[in-house]
Amino acid sequence: MRQSRQQAEHFPSLLIITGLLSWGSYQTGELYIGGELQWLPAVLYGFTALFALRAFIQLLNYLAIFLEWMSAHQPTGKDGTAKWASFKDLKKELSNKQIGPFWGRMTTGKKQPVFSDYASNAVTVAPAGSGKGIYSVITNGLAIRSSKVFSDFKGELVCILKEALEKRGEKVRVLNPGGLWSDYVGESDCYNPLDIIADDLERPGGLRDVPDDLREQSSQILPEPASGEGEDKYWREGSRKCMGMAAILECMIEGRDATLASVALLIEDREALEHNLRWVIGIDLEGKPLAEGPMPIESCAWAQAHDAAGLAEFIQWVRAQARSLLSLMSTGESRTFDSFISGAQQALAPFAFGRLAPAMRRSTFSMNDLKSGEVPTSLFIVADASRMEAYKSYIGLIQWCAMTAIKRHENKSVPVYFIMDEATNYKIHSLVSLLTWGRSYGLRLHLIFQDISAFENTYGKTAVETLLSETEIKQFLPGQRSPRTLALISQLLGEQSVMSAGLSPNEKGLQENTSETGRALMTGEEIRRCKLSLLFIRQSPSALVEPVSIAEIDPWRKQASINPFHGKPFLRKIKVRLRRGDFQ
C-alpha cells in the first residue's frame, strides 16, 4: 500500500481549519476598499487558499489509496472467468416470439421466460423425482410448433398433449401396442418397419439400398453392446445376416404385407427357411435343379420399376446370400448356423407374437408425414413400462425408422424434433453419428435421462464426450445426486477468480495481504443443494434458471388435458404468461 506523510495528517482537522479560515475571510469584509488592498482579509484569504490546497491534495492522496486498494481486491481473471449469465448475456440466444424449446424463466430482473432453439441437439439430465415431465417434456410438447416424435413410457404424455395439439391444427399419430389409456387416445396406429425395404424395392434405383438398409435395420434390432465389439461380434453379424435374408425373402414375396412377425416365424421354422432358400437358388434337397426353375424374382410386381441390369445384379446378390446361408445349414458348419439362428430368434422374439406384432402390420401412415405434411405431425410411441424388455426394442426400432425416413426426405430444411424421454432405456443405432451430422437433415434431438452414468452404460464411454461436445443446450434440473454428474456439472461451470485477504503484523502495526485464487463457480455440494436449473446455451455464460411447470404457464395449463395417473386438473400459481399461447 502507498505510504506518505499525508496519511499521518488529520484530514478532518484540516477540513475544519479550512472551513474556519473561509468563514473568517468572509466576516472581515471586502478584500479591496477604495482601490486599496486590505491586509487582514488578504492574509486570511491567503491562509484559506493554502489550507484548501492542502486539503485537496490530501483528498487526492486518499482517493489514490482507495483506488489502489480496490485494484488489489479486484480479481484479474487469471485463474478463471466463469460467471452467472444475466438476461443481457443470454438475450441474443433467446427467441422473442415465445415459441420453440422452453427452459424455464430467469431468476433476476423481470424474470423473463427462456425460449431458445437449437439446430442440432439438446440434453436434459433429470434425476428421478426432478419433474422432467412437467418442467421439460410436456412444456416443450406445447412450445415447439414443428413436427415432433415422443417416446412415451407410460402413455401419460399422449393423454395430456393429444387434444391440445389437435386443437391447434397438428396431426397426431399414436403407436400404442399395449392399448394403454385407449379410452383417452383411441385405437393405435400401425407402422411396419419393413416399409423401408418395401420402399427400396418399389423405388427406381432403390435396389442398391436394400443391402445397407437390411444391415442397418438388423443392427438396430440386434445392436452392439455399449462396452464394444467383444468376442461375439462374429456371431452377431451372422445373426443379422439371417434376419436380413429372412426379411428380404418376405418382402420380395409378400410386399407391404411382410412383417417382422412373419420374418420371426420364418426363422423359427427351419424347414420353411431352407425351402425358401432352395427356391431362391433353384435346387431341391438333393442339390438338383428344380423343374419349375428358381424363384421368378424378375416377375415380381416391384421388379418392373427397375432397369434390367440393376435388377439382374440384385437377383445375383440375393441368390449369393441364399447360397451362403444354405451352405452353412447343410454342411459341417451347421452348428455355426444354429448359433446364428439362435441369436436372430432371440432378437426378433419381441416382434414375433404378442402386443407388438399387431402394431407392426401394414402401416396406417407414412413417416414422410413428419417432413412433408401441410401441418406439423406429432408421433407418440407409447410403451408399457411393465414390459420394458420387449418395448425398449420397439421404441428404438420405430425411432430409427422415423430418423431414416427424415434423412432421406428431399426437404432437408424442415426440422423434426425428437423428444427422447428416458433415452437410456432403449438404444438408437448410430446415435453418436446422428449427434454429429443429424442437423444436416433437420433432425433435432433432445435427449432426456437421469444421469451421465446411465447414458454411458447404454452408449459407451466415447459417446459421453460426443454428447457433451455436440449438444448446443444442456439443462440440469434440480435434485442432482450422482457423484459423477455433480463433478461433471461443476467442471462445465468452470472456475472464477476470487480475492482473499489477511492481516499480518509488522513494525508499523498490521498490514493487509491479498492473493488471487481460482474457485469453482459451484461445488458439487452446492449443486446438490441447489433448487434451480443449471442451463448452458452454446457459448453464453452458464445460467441459473427457475424451472416452471406446465401448471404455472398461462394458457398452457388450461390447454393440457388431465394426467390419467392423477385424475384431476394440475394447476398452480401462474409464473409465466405467454403472448402466443393460443391455438393459432
C-alpha positions in Angstrom: 0.0 0.0 0.0 1.1 3.6 -0.6 2.9 5.2 2.4 3.3 9.0 2.7 3.4 11.8 5.3 0.0 13.0 4.2 -1.5 9.8 5.6 -0.4 10.8 9.1 -2.1 14.2 8.9 -5.5 14.5 10.5 -7.8 15.1 7.5 -10.9 16.2 9.5 -8.9 18.8 11.4 -7.5 20.1 8.1 -11.1 20.5 6.8 -12.2 22.2 10.0 -9.4 24.7 9.9 -10.0 25.4 6.2 -13.7 26.0 7.0 -12.9 28.4 9.8 -10.5 30.4 7.7 -13.1 30.6 4.9 -15.7 31.8 7.5 -13.2 34.4 8.9 -12.3 35.7 5.4 -15.9 36.2 4.7 -16.5 38.1 8.0 -13.6 40.5 7.7 -15.1 42.3 4.8 -14.1 43.0 1.3 -10.5 42.5 0.0 -10.3 45.9 -1.6 -11.8 49.1 -0.2 -11.4 52.3 -2.3 -8.9 50.6 -4.5 -6.6 49.7 -1.6 -5.8 46.1 -0.6 -6.9 45.3 3.0 -4.1 43.4 4.7 -6.2 41.3 7.2 -8.6 39.9 4.6 -5.7 39.3 2.3 -3.8 37.3 4.9 -7.0 35.3 5.8 -7.7 34.6 2.1 -4.1 33.5 1.6 -4.2 31.1 4.5 -7.6 29.8 3.4 -6.3 29.1 -0.1 -3.2 27.4 1.3 -5.2 25.1 3.6 -7.8 24.4 0.9 -5.0 23.3 -1.4 -3.5 21.1 1.3 -7.0 19.6 1.9 -7.4 19.0 -1.9 -4.0 17.3 -2.1 -4.8 15.1 0.9 -8.2 14.2 -0.7 -6.4 13.2 -3.9 -4.0 11.1 -1.9 -6.8 9.3 -0.1 -8.5 8.7 -3.5 -5.3 7.2 -4.9 -5.1 4.9 -1.8 -8.7 3.9 -2.2 -8.2 3.1 -5.9 -5.1 1.1 -5.2 -7.0 -0.8 -2.5 -9.8 -1.5 -4.9 -7.3 -2.7 -7.6 -5.7 -5.0 -5.1 -9.1 -6.6 -4.2 -10.3 -6.9 -7.8 -9.6 -10.3 -9.4 -7.8 -10.2 -12.8 -9.4 -13.4 -14.0 -6.1 -15.2 -14.4 -7.5 -18.2 -12.5 -10.9 -18.3 -14.2 -13.5 -16.0 -15.7 -16.7 -18.1 -15.1 -19.8 -16.1 -14.1 -23.5 -16.3 -14.0 -25.4 -15.1 -17.0 -27.7 -12.2 -16.9 -30.6 -11.7 -19.2 -28.4 -9.3 -21.3 -25.8 -12.1 -21.7 -28.5 -14.5 -23.0 -30.6 -12.1 -25.0 -29.0 -12.8 -28.3 -29.7 -16.5 -27.8 -33.3 -16.2 -26.9 -36.5 -16.2 -29.1 -38.6 -13.1 -28.6 -41.6 -14.8 -30.1 -42.1 -17.1 -27.1 -42.2 -20.2 -29.2 -39.7 -23.0 -29.6 -38.0 -25.1 -26.9 -38.7 -23.8 -23.4 -36.3 -24.0 -20.5 -37.8 -22.0 -17.6 -37.5 -18.4 -16.5 -34.7 -16.1 -15.4 -34.2 -15.7 -11.7 -33.3 -12.0 -11.8 -34.8 -8.7 -13.2 -38.2 -9.2 -14.9 -37.8 -13.0 -14.7 -38.3 -13.4 -18.5 -39.2 -16.8 -19.8 -36.3 -18.6 -21.5 -37.1 -19.8 -25.1 -34.1 -20.9 -27.0 -34.0 -23.1 -30.1 -31.2 -25.5 -31.2 -30.3 -26.6 -34.7 -28.8 -30.0 -33.7 -29.0 -31.4 -30.2 -30.0 -30.7 -26.6 -29.8 -32.7 -23.4 -31.6 -32.7 -20.1 -30.2 -34.5 -17.2 -33.1 -35.1 -14.7 -32.8 -37.5 -11.8 -35.8 -39.4 -10.7 -38.3 -37.1 -9.0 -36.9 -33.9 -10.5 -40.1 -33.3 -12.5 -38.7 -33.7 -16.0 -42.2 -34.4 -17.4 -43.9 -31.2 -16.1 -40.8 -29.0 -16.4 -39.4 -30.1 -19.8 -41.2 -32.8 -21.8 -44.8 -31.6 -21.6 -43.9 -27.9 -21.8 -41.7 -28.5 -24.9 -44.5 -30.5 -26.4 -46.6 -27.3 -26.5 -43.8 -24.9 -27.1 -42.5 -26.5 -30.2 -44.6 -25.8 -33.3 -42.9 -28.2 -35.7 -43.3 -31.9 -36.1 -42.3 -34.0 -33.0 -41.6 -37.6 -32.1 -42.2 -38.5 -28.4 -41.1 -41.6 -26.5 -43.9 -42.1 -24.0 -43.2 -44.7 -21.5 -46.4 -44.6 -19.5 -48.9 -43.2 -22.0 -49.4 -40.1 -20.0 -47.8 -37.7 -22.5 -50.3 -38.6 -25.3 -53.2 -38.3 -22.8 -52.0 -34.8 -21.8 -51.0 -33.4 -25.1 -53.1 -35.1 -27.9 -56.2 -32.9 -27.6 -54.2 -29.6 -27.3 -52.1 -30.4 -30.3 -55.1 -31.4 -32.5 -56.9 -28.2 -31.5 -54.1 -26.0 -32.8 -54.1 -27.9 -36.1 -51.5 -30.6 -35.8 -51.9 -34.2 -36.8 -51.3 -36.7 -34.0 -50.3 -40.3 -34.6 -50.2 -42.7 -31.8 -48.4 -46.1 -31.8 -49.8 -47.8 -28.8 -49.3 -51.5 -29.0 -50.3 -52.1 -25.4 -53.6 -50.2 -25.8 -52.8 -48.0 -22.8 -55.5 -45.4 -22.0 -57.4 -46.3 -25.2 -60.5 -44.6 -23.7 -58.5 -41.3 -23.9 -56.5 -41.7 -27.1 -58.5 -44.2 -29.2 -57.1 -47.1 -31.2 -53.5 -47.4 -32.1 -52.0 -46.6 -35.5 -49.8 -49.2 -37.1 -46.3 -48.8 -38.6 -44.4 -51.6 -40.4 -40.6 -51.2 -40.1 -40.2 -53.3 -43.3 -41.8 -50.4 -45.3 -38.2 -49.2 -45.6 -37.2 -52.3 -47.5 -40.5 -52.2 -49.5 -39.8 -48.6 -50.5 -36.4 -49.7 -51.8 -37.9 -52.5 -53.8 -40.5 -50.1 -55.4 -38.4 -47.1 -55.9 -36.4 -46.8 -59.2 -32.8 -47.3 -58.3 -33.6 -48.4 -54.8 -32.3 -51.9 -55.1 -28.8 -50.8 -54.4 -30.0 -49.5 -51.0 -31.5 -52.9 -49.9 -28.3 -54.5 -48.5 -27.4 -51.4 -46.5 -30.9 -50.9 -45.1 -31.1 -54.6 -44.1 -27.8 -54.2 -42.4 -28.8 -51.0 -40.6 -32.2 -52.4 -39.5 -30.7 -55.7 -38.3 -28.1 -53.7 -36.3 -30.9 -51.7 -34.7 -32.8 -54.9 -33.7 -29.6 -56.6 -32.6 -27.2 -53.8 -31.5 -23.6 -53.9 -30.4 -23.2 -53.8 -26.6 -22.1 -50.4 -25.2 -18.8 -51.9 -24.0 -17.6 -52.5 -27.5 -17.5 -55.2 -30.1 -16.4 -58.1 -27.9 -15.8 -61.7 -28.8 -19.3 -62.3 -30.1 -19.2 -59.8 -32.9 -18.8 -62.7 -35.4 -21.9 -64.4 -34.1 -24.0 -61.2 -34.0 -23.0 -60.5 -37.6 -24.2 -64.0 -38.5 -27.5 -63.5 -36.7 -28.0 -60.2 -38.6 -27.3 -61.9 -41.9 -30.0 -64.4 -41.1 -32.5 -61.7 -40.2 -31.7 -59.8 -43.3 -32.1 -62.8 -45.6 -35.4 -63.7 -44.0 -36.6 -60.1 -44.3 -35.8 -59.8 -48.0 -37.5 -63.1 -48.7 -40.7 -61.9 -47.0 -40.6 -58.5 -48.7 -40.0 -59.9 -52.2 -42.9 -62.4 -51.8 -45.4 -60.5 -49.6 -44.6 -56.9 -50.5 -46.0 -54.4 -47.9 -47.8 -57.3 -46.1 -44.5 -58.7 -44.9 -43.9 -58.0 -41.2 -41.3 -58.6 -38.6 -43.6 -61.2 -37.1 -43.6 -63.2 -40.4 -39.8 -62.8 -40.5 -39.5 -64.2 -37.0 -41.8 -67.1 -37.8 -39.8 -67.9 -40.9 -36.6 -68.0 -38.9 -38.3 -70.2 -36.2 -39.3 -72.7 -38.9 -36.0 -74.1 -40.1 -37.7 -76.3 -42.7 -39.6 -73.4 -44.3 -36.5 -71.2 -44.3 -34.5 -74.0 -46.1 -37.3 -74.4 -48.6 -37.3 -70.7 -49.4 -33.5 -70.6 -49.7 -33.5 -73.6 -52.1 -36.4 -72.0 -54.1 -34.4 -68.7 -54.5 -31.4 -70.7 -55.7 -33.5 -73.2 -57.7 -32.3 -76.5 -56.3 -34.0 -79.4 -54.5 -33.0 -81.3 -51.3 -30.5 -83.3 -53.4 -29.0 -80.3 -54.9 -30.5 -80.8 -58.3 -32.2 -78.0 -60.3 -35.9 -77.5 -59.7 -38.2 -78.5 -62.5 -40.0 -75.2 -62.4 -36.7 -73.2 -62.0 -35.7 -70.8 -59.3 -37.9 -68.1 -57.7 -39.0 -65.8 -60.6 -37.8 -62.7 -58.9 -37.8 -60.8 -62.1 -41.6 -61.4 -62.4 -42.5 -59.7 -59.1 -44.6 -56.6 -59.4 -41.9 -54.3 -57.9 -39.3 -55.6 -60.4 -40.9 -53.6 -63.2 -39.7 -50.3 -61.6 -36.0 -51.2 -62.3 -33.8 -51.4 -65.3 -32.7 -54.9 -66.5 -29.1 -54.5 -65.5 -29.8 -53.3 -62.0 -32.4 -56.0 -61.4 -30.0 -58.7 -62.6 -27.3 -57.6 -60.2 -29.8 -57.5 -57.3 -31.0 -61.1 -58.2 -27.4 -62.2 -58.3 -26.8 -60.7 -54.9 -29.9 -62.3 -53.3 -29.0 -65.7 -54.7 -25.5 -65.4 -53.4 -26.7 -64.6 -49.9 -29.2 -67.5 -50.0 -26.4 -69.9 -51.3 -24.1 -68.8 -48.4 -26.7 -69.5 -45.7 -27.8 -72.8 -47.3 -24.2 -73.9 -47.3 -24.0 -73.3 -43.5 -27.2 -75.2 -43.0 -26.4 -78.3 -44.9 -22.7 -78.8 -44.3 -20.5 -79.5 -41.3 -20.9 -75.8 -40.3 -24.5 -76.4 -39.2 -23.6 -75.7 -35.6 -22.4 -72.2 -36.7 -25.7 -71.7 -38.4 -27.5 -72.9 -35.4 -25.8 -70.2 -33.3 -26.6 -67.6 -35.9 -30.3 -68.6 -36.0 -30.5 -68.7 -32.2 -29.2 -65.1 -31.9 -31.7 -64.0 -34.6 -34.6 -65.7 -32.9 -33.8 -64.0 -29.6 -33.5 -60.6 -31.2 -36.8 -61.0 -33.1 -38.7 -62.6 -30.2 -40.4 -59.4 -29.0 -41.9 -58.9 -32.5 -43.0 -62.5 -33.3 -46.1 -62.7 -31.2 -47.8 -60.6 -28.6 -48.8 -56.9 -28.2 -46.2 -55.6 -30.5 -47.0 -57.7 -33.6 -50.4 -56.1 -34.4 -49.0 -52.6 -34.2 -46.4 -53.5 -36.8 -48.8 -54.7 -39.5 -49.5 -52.7 -42.7 -48.8 -49.0 -42.0 -51.7 -46.6 -41.4 -49.4 -43.6 -42.0 -46.1 -42.6 -43.6 -43.1 -41.4 -41.7 -42.7 -38.9 -44.5 -45.6 -37.0 -43.0 -43.2 -35.7 -40.4 -41.5 -33.7 -43.1 -43.9 -33.2 -46.0 -47.3 -32.7 -44.3 -49.1 -29.4 -44.7 -49.3 -29.2 -40.9 -46.9 -30.5 -38.3 -47.3 -34.1 -37.2 -46.7 -35.3 -33.7 -45.9 -39.0 -33.3 -46.2 -40.7 -29.9 -44.5 -44.0 -29.4 -46.2 -45.4 -26.3 -44.6 -48.2 -24.2 -45.9 -50.3 -21.4 -43.5 -49.7 -18.5 -44.4 -53.1 -17.0 -42.9 -54.8 -20.1 -39.9 -52.7 -20.8 -37.6 -55.5 -22.0 -39.8 -56.0 -25.0 -40.9 -52.4 -25.5 -37.4 -50.9 -25.4 -36.6 -52.7 -28.7 -39.8 -51.4 -30.2 -39.2 -47.8 -29.3 -35.6 -47.9 -30.6 -36.7 -49.5 -33.8 -39.6 -47.1 -34.6 -37.4 -44.1 -33.8 -34.8 -45.5 -36.1 -37.4 -45.9 -38.9 -38.5 -42.3 -38.4 -35.0 -40.9 -38.5 -34.2 -43.0 -41.6 -37.3 -41.5 -43.4 -36.3 -38.0 -42.3 -32.7 -38.4 -43.5 -33.9 -39.5 -47.0 -36.6 -36.8 -47.4 -35.8 -34.3 -50.1 -36.7 -31.3 -47.9 -33.7 -31.2 -45.6 -34.6 -27.8 -44.1 -37.8 -28.8 -42.3 -37.0 -29.6 -38.7 -38.3 -32.6 -36.8 -37.8 -32.7 -33.0 -37.2 -36.0 -31.2 -38.1 -35.6 -27.5 -36.4 -38.7 -26.3 -37.6 -39.1 -22.8 -35.8 -41.9 -20.8 -33.3 -42.1 -23.6 -31.1 -44.6 -21.8 -34.0 -47.2 -21.6 -33.6 -48.1 -25.3 -30.8 -47.8 -27.9 -30.8 -45.9 -31.2 -28.3 -47.4 -33.7 -25.6 -45.0 -34.6 -26.8 -42.3 -32.2 -23.3 -41.0 -31.8 -23.1 -40.3 -35.5 -26.5 -38.7 -35.5 -25.4 -36.3 -32.9 -22.6 -35.0 -35.2 -24.4 -34.8 -38.6 -28.2 -35.1 -37.9 -28.6 -31.3 -38.2 -27.9 -31.5 -41.9 -31.2 -33.4 -42.3 -33.3 -31.3 -39.9 -33.0 -33.9 -37.1 -33.2 -32.1 -33.7 -32.6 -34.5 -30.8 -33.5 -33.7 -27.2 -32.1 -36.5 -25.1 -33.6 -36.7 -21.6 -32.2 -39.2 -19.0 -31.4 -39.5 -15.3 -27.6 -39.3 -15.1 -24.4 -39.5 -17.2 -23.5 -43.0 -16.0 -26.8 -44.3 -17.3 -26.0 -42.8 -20.8 -22.5 -44.3 -20.7 -23.9 -47.8 -19.8 -26.2 -47.7 -22.9 -24.0 -46.0 -25.5 -20.4 -46.4 -24.2 -17.7 -44.1 -22.8 -16.8 -42.4 -26.1 -20.4 -41.4 -26.6 -20.4 -39.2 -23.5 -17.7 -37.0 -24.9 -19.6 -36.7 -28.2 -22.8 -35.9 -26.3 -21.1 -33.1 -24.3 -19.4 -31.6 -27.4 -22.4 -31.8 -29.8 -25.2 -30.6 -27.7 -26.0 -26.9 -28.1 -28.1 -26.7 -24.9 -27.5 -28.6 -21.7 -30.1 -28.5 -18.9 -29.5 -29.9 -15.5 -32.7 -30.0 -13.4 -32.6 -29.7 -9.6 -32.1 -32.8 -7.5 -28.8 -33.9 -9.0 -27.2 -36.5 -6.7 -25.0 -38.7 -8.8 -21.3 -38.0 -7.8 -20.1 -38.3 -11.3 -22.8 -36.0 -12.7 -22.2 -33.5 -9.9 -18.5 -33.4 -10.7 -19.2 -33.0 -14.4 -21.6 -30.1 -13.9 -19.0 -28.4 -11.6 -16.4 -28.8 -14.3 -18.7 -27.4 -17.0 -19.5 -24.4 -14.9 -15.7 -23.6 -14.7 -13.8 -21.5 -12.2 -13.9 -17.9 -11.2 -11.0 -15.8 -9.8 -11.6 -14.7 -6.2 -9.5 -12.5 -3.9 -8.6 -13.5 -0.4 -7.2 -11.1 2.3 -5.4 -11.4 5.5 -3.6 -9.3 8.2 -0.1 -9.7 9.3 1.8 -7.7 12.0 4.8 -5.5 11.1 6.8 -2.7 12.8 4.1 -0.2 12.0 1.1 -2.3 13.1 -1.0 -4.6 10.9 -0.5 -4.9 7.2 -3.1 -6.4 4.8 -2.0 -9.1 2.4 -4.2 -10.1 -0.7 -3.9 -13.0 -3.1 -5.9 -14.2 -6.1 -7.0 -17.8 -6.4 -9.4 -19.9 -8.5 -12.7 -21.3 -7.2 -15.4 -23.4 -8.8 -18.4 -21.4 -9.7 -20.4 -24.1 -7.8 -19.0 -27.1 -6.0 -20.6 -30.5 -6.2 -22.2 -30.0 -2.8 -23.6 -26.6 -3.7 -25.1 -28.1 -6.9 -26.6 -31.0 -5.0 -28.5 -28.5 -2.7 -29.4 -26.0 -5.5 -33.2 -25.6 -6.1 -32.7 -24.1 -9.6 -31.9 -25.5 -13.0 -28.4 -25.0 -14.5 -28.6 -24.1 -18.1 -25.8 -23.9 -20.7 -26.7 -22.3 -24.1 -23.9 -22.6 -26.6 -21.0 -20.1 -25.8 -23.0 -18.0 -23.4 -22.2 -17.9 -19.6 -23.9 -20.6 -17.6 -27.3 -19.5 -16.2 -29.3 -20.2 -13.1 -32.9 -20.7 -14.3 -36.0 -21.3 -12.4 -37.9 -24.4 -13.6 -41.5 -23.6 -14.5 -44.1 -26.4 -14.7 -46.9 -26.8 -17.2 -49.3 -25.9 -14.3 -47.7 -22.5 -13.9 -47.8 -21.3 -17.5 -50.9 -19.4 -18.9 -52.6 -20.5 -21.1 -50.9 -23.9 -21.5 -52.1 -25.1 -18.1 -55.7 -25.0 -19.3 -54.9 -26.4 -22.7 -53.2 -29.5 -21.4 -55.5 -32.4 -20.6 -55.7 -34.2 -17.2 -53.0 -36.7 -16.5 -54.8 -40.0 -16.2 -52.5 -41.0 -13.3 -53.7 -38.1 -11.2 -57.3 -37.7 -12.4 -57.7 -34.0 -11.7 -56.5 -30.7 -13.2 -52.9 -29.7 -12.5 -52.9 -26.0 -11.6 -50.5 -23.8 -9.6 -49.9 -20.1 -9.2 -49.1 -18.6 -12.6 -45.5 -17.7 -13.1 -45.4 -17.1 -16.9 -48.0 -15.5 -19.1 -47.4 -16.1 -22.8 -48.3 -13.7 -25.6 -48.6 -16.5 -28.1 -50.1 -19.3 -26.1 -53.3 -19.8 -28.1 -54.1 -22.4 -30.7 -53.3 -20.1 -33.7 
